[in-house]
């Protein structure tokens, strides 16, 4: 089995999820969000095809990583390959974050026709869902680019059949004059 990646694995990321992470940049995205920070990953014909076994081999050599992050592009556009990688990562004790332009609700609908979507969701610990919306962009958000995006605990979301926000990521820092304290606002 093959996966199309935008670039080789990127280890030691601290901005693509909590902790020290290795990012798997999938190639191909149907959302084409205006202002996307990664527009080169949109084409389904760009990037490089990698054998899944090669990717697993590379992951097996990682040191000092808390987990992997599936990003792109949109990993949900290569569900079968991402599922195989996720299963392997879980088997060696890595947690999994996934960024997608689909909402959790859309993925549940998609899973009705494509059961592998549900299998992949069950492997993911944290899902950052929703399209990037330029008008809602904020540089004060943790691990997401626009206010509409949600950071979800996937296990709890699946258990309750509704999106379950991770409380510590529900707030945005707002900075004011140096004399004022940092405030948090609900997003």
QUIURDA-V162211 format. One record per residue. N is the residue number from 0. RES is the residue in one letter. D_LAST is the distance of its C-alpha to the last C-alpha in Angstrom with 1 decimal. Layout:
# QUIURDA-V162211
((N/RES/D_LAST) (N/RES/D_LAST))
This chain:
# QUIURDA-V162211
((0/X/39.8) (1/X/38.0) (2/X/34.5) (3/X/33.8) (4/X/31.8) (5/X/30.7) (6/X/32.0) (7/X/33.3) (8/X/31.1) (9/X/29.2) (10/X/29.3) (11/X/27.8) (12/X/24.3) (13/X/21.7) (14/X/18.8) (15/X/18.9) (16/X/17.9) (17/X/18.7) (18/X/22.3) (19/X/25.0) (20/X/24.9) (21/X/27.1) (22/X/25.5) (23/X/27.4) (24/X/26.7) (25/X/27.8) (26/X/29.3) (27/X/28.6) (28/X/25.6) (29/X/25.7) (30/X/22.4) (31/X/23.4) (32/X/20.0) (33/X/20.7) (34/X/19.9) (35/X/19.9) (36/X/20.7) (37/X/23.4) (38/X/25.3) (39/X/28.5) (40/X/27.4) (41/X/27.3) (42/X/31.1) (43/X/32.5) (44/X/35.8) (45/X/34.8) (46/X/34.3) (47/X/36.8) (48/X/37.8) (49/X/37.9) (50/X/39.7) (51/X/37.4) (52/X/40.0) (53/X/39.7) (54/X/35.9) (55/X/36.5) (56/X/39.2) (57/X/37.0) (58/X/34.3) (59/X/37.1) (60/X/38.0) (61/X/34.6) (62/X/34.7) (63/X/32.0) (64/X/29.1) (65/X/26.6) (66/X/25.9) (67/X/25.6) (68/X/22.8) (69/X/23.6) (70/X/22.2) (71/X/23.9) (72/X/24.5) (73/X/23.3) (74/X/24.9) (75/X/24.9) (76/X/27.5) (77/X/29.8) (78/X/29.3) (79/X/32.8) (80/X/33.0) (81/X/29.5) (82/X/30.5) (83/X/33.7) (84/X/32.0) (85/X/29.4) (86/X/32.3) (87/X/34.1) (88/X/31.2) (89/X/30.7) (90/X/34.5) (91/X/34.5) (92/X/31.6) (93/X/28.7) (94/X/25.2) (95/X/23.5) (96/X/20.1) (97/X/19.9) (98/X/17.9) (99/X/18.5) (100/X/17.9) (101/X/18.6) (102/X/16.2) (103/X/17.3) (104/X/18.9) (105/X/20.8) (106/X/22.0) (107/X/23.4) (108/X/25.2) (109/X/26.5) (110/X/27.8) (111/X/30.1) (112/X/32.1) (113/X/31.5) (114/X/31.7) (115/X/31.1) (116/X/27.4) (117/X/27.2) (118/X/29.4) (119/X/27.1) (120/X/23.9) (121/X/25.9) (122/X/26.5) (123/X/22.9) (124/X/21.1) (125/X/17.6) (126/X/16.5) (127/X/13.9) (128/X/14.0) (129/X/13.8) (130/X/15.3) (131/X/14.4) (132/X/13.8) (133/X/15.3) (134/X/13.9) (135/X/10.3) (136/X/11.6) (137/X/10.5) (138/X/12.9) (139/X/10.8) (140/X/8.9) (141/X/11.1) (142/X/13.0) (143/X/11.4) (144/X/11.9) (145/X/9.5) (146/X/5.9) (147/X/7.8) (148/X/9.2) (149/X/9.1) (150/X/11.0) (151/X/13.5) (152/X/16.5) (153/X/19.1) (154/X/21.8) (155/X/19.9) (156/X/18.5) (157/X/22.1) (158/X/23.6) (159/X/21.6) (160/X/21.6) (161/X/17.9) (162/X/14.7) (163/X/14.1) (164/X/10.9) (165/X/12.1) (166/X/11.0) (167/X/11.5) (168/X/9.0) (169/X/5.9) (170/X/5.7) (171/X/6.5) (172/X/10.0) (173/X/11.3) (174/X/15.1) (175/X/17.6) (176/X/21.3) (177/X/23.0) (178/X/24.1) (179/X/20.7) (180/X/18.7) (181/X/15.5) (182/X/12.7) (183/X/9.3) (184/X/6.4) (185/X/3.8) (186/X/0.0))
